Amino acid sequence: MPIYDPWLIHKPIDSYILFWRRACALSALVFLIMQLTGGVVRWVLDMVGAAVLAYIPNLMMLGCVFFLLMYEIIFQQIKVGALFFIGLLGFSMMVGFYNIGGLSQVIFGLWVLTPFLFGLTCAPAITLNLQFRQFILYALMIIAGGGVVIHSVAELPWVGLTYSVGGVELEGAREWQTTGGSQRLSGFARSSFDVAGQVILAAALLSLQLSKGWQRFFLWGVCTYAVSLSTSKGILLALLMTIFASEALIRKKTWWLQTIFSIGIFWLFIPPLMGWTMDWTEAARTDLENPLYGSFIDRMNDMWPRALELVTEFGHPILGRGLGGIGVPVSIYEPALANAGDNVFVYCFVLVGYFSIPLFILGITMIMKMCRHLERADVRDVIVLAVIINWYGGVSNILEHAVLSFAMGILCRYLAMMFIGKIDNNPKNNPALMT
């Protein structure tokens, strides 16, 4: 009996696609384990002189992406959406090579986007049954949150580790403090913002599976405590909005969700635009050390204006700077221009310029439409991912946060499939999608 695909990608599924699905599921599992314990694993591998093995999960994910693309090209099953993303990626690489002049930096920019590309390409292959997914999410929550709690009472030997790969000095587990001197705890992961993103993602998806209010209250309490230990203020705001969104999804309150996204649009776009058009020098002089909003003022005064300069002075005003033109690749290859972006729209704008604007508009439009179909379990999962990405994306570039980048890839794939009408709405084909 043939196996059928609820995403309508390959129907029925042949043996090659079945093998690819299993490879993707394994790659996703290895990737999550690596992200959860990234600091520990890199510490151990560095001690035995095998730090390069930390990149096996990324190679596995790239292999899965390559396998599917080659299969679809050879058997002429490649879709218009895939051609669009391939074309956009190739174009961004050409723009990056023209503006930067170094192929290695452009390739490294592609490497940084591996989790996003994996989520974008392989989302249909990693749909898990409910019981196994709950096991993965509980493990994610316990390991990530527990690691931060342990870090709050004990010194961890891998924190502060640096190691070298190919002559490039890299952080194994970041050791840093807030302005007030409090250590930003990372637990078993590589950084505080990594672990905070892992905790909120696990809690958000788990909350949708809990029918009792007291269970969700306890879950969100644990999540808030773990995230607060990481001292990541931006993700605390995302956490608050995610709690509201989770309750709205459970109660199927469309207008709650649409309000959260409507306000989120302003949160995502208006502050960078204000940073680009207004002078924040005085505010930076007086408020930069404020523990509550000092880092936000710094973004308005310094980071976002310098990100715009990457486009206007070191790139193309319309086409952007291209792949490798912002974030980690710049910090390694062009340290004088180092800029994290710290906003998902800003990051994408530097990469692909004005092409990013219609993509964001289309994505927001499709999310608003999805809010009218809350009877579907998969839609609720995607919407809660969108809330996290929207609200944390106001102060984070997302695409360099591995787990959230992976989630953003899944979100973009789902939105694209919804847009072209390729998501199967028939509950007889996949009852797990319906409540």
C-alpha positions, 0 to 999 in steps of 0.5 A, a space after each residue: 500500500 503506498 504512503 501518502 504525503 499530506 503536504 502534497 509534495 510527492 503523492 504517493 511517496 516512492 522509496 527514495 523520498 522515504 529514505 530522504 524523509 528518514 535521513 531528514 528526521 535523523 538529521 533534525 534529531 542530531 541537530 537538536 541534540 547538538 544545539 541543546 548541548 553545544 557548549 558541552 560537546 564543543 568543550 569535549 571535542 576541543 579536548 581531544 582535538 576534534 572540534 571540527 566534528 561539531 559541524 557534522 549536523 550541519 553537513 547532514 542537513 546540507 546533504 538532505 537539502 542537496 539530495 532532495 533538490 537533485 532528486 527533483 531536478 533529475 525527475 523534473 519534479 521541482 516546484 516553482 517555489 523551490 526555483 524562486 528560493 534557489 534563484 533568490 539565494 543564487 542572486 544574493 550570492 552573486 551580489 555578495 561576491 560583487 560587493 565583498 569580493 571574497 568567495 569564502 565569506 559568501 560561502 560562509 554566509 550560506 553555511 550560517 543559513 544552513 538551519 533555515 535552508 534545512 527547515 525550508 526544504 525538509 519541513 514536510 519530512 520531519 512531521 512527527 507523530 504526537 507522542 514522539 513530538 511531545 517526548 522531543 519537546 519535553 526533552 528540549 525543555 528539561 535539558 535547556 531549562 535544567 542547564 540554565 538552572 544548574 549554571 545559576 548555582 555552579 561554575 561550568 567548565 566549558 563556559 568561555 571556551 574558544 577553539 580554532 577551526 581552519 585558522 579561525 578563532 570561534 566561541 565554544 560557549 560564550 561568557 558575558 555579562 549584562 551592563 549591571 554585571 550579572 552573568 548571562 547564563 547559557 547552561 549546556 548550550 553555546 550562549 544565553 540567547 541560544 538557550 532562551 530561544 530553545 526554552 521558549 520554543 519548546 514551551 510554546 509548542 508544548 502549551 498547545 498540547 496541555 488542556 488544563 490551565 494549571 498545567 500551562 501556568 506551571 509550564 509558563 512559570 518554569 519557562 519564565 524562570 529559565 529565560 529570566 536566568 539568561 537575562 535576555 530581555 528581548 525574548 522576555 517580551 516575546 515570551 509574554 506575547 507567546 503566552 497570550 498567543 498560546 491562550 488565544 490559540 487554545 480558545 480559538 480567538 482569531 481577533 486576539 491573534 490578529 491584534 498580536 500580529 498587528 502590533 508586532 508589525 509595528 514592533 518589527 519595522 518601526 524602531 529600525 526605521 526610526 533608527 535610520 531617520 532620527 538622531 539618537 545621539 543624545 538618548 545614547 549619551 544619557 540612557 545607554 547604561 540603562 539596564 532596562 532599555 539601554 541596549 535598545 537605545 544602542 541599536 537605534 543609535 548605532 547598530 541599525 544605522 550602521 547596518 543601513 550603511 552596509 547597504 548604502 556604502 558597502 553594497 547596493 541601495 536596492 539589491 542589498 549587500 548580498 549573502 555574507 554581508 552581515 552578521 557572523 561572516 562580517 565579524 570574522 572576515 571584516 571585523 571593522 564592519 561587524 554588525 549583528 543586525 539584531 532585527 530579522 527585517 534589518 538582517 534580510 534587508 541587508 542580504 537582499 535589499 528591497 526584495 525583502 519587503 514584498 516577502 515580508 508583506 506576503 508572509 504577514 498576509 498569509 499569517 493573518 489568513 491562517 488565523 482564521 483556521 484555528 481548528 487545525 493543529 498544524 496551523 496552531 503550531 505554525 502560528 505560535 512559531 510566527 509569534 516568537 519569530 515576529 516578537 523576538 525578531 524585533 531585537 534579534 536577527 533570528 537567522 543566526 539563532 540556529 533553532 529559531 532559524 530552523 523554525 523560521 525555515 519551517 514557517 516560510 515553507 508552510 506559508 509558501 505551500 499555503 500560498 500556492 494551495 498545496 497543503 492538504 485540508 482533507 482530514 481523511 488524509 491526515 486526521 492528526 492535523 485536525 482537533 
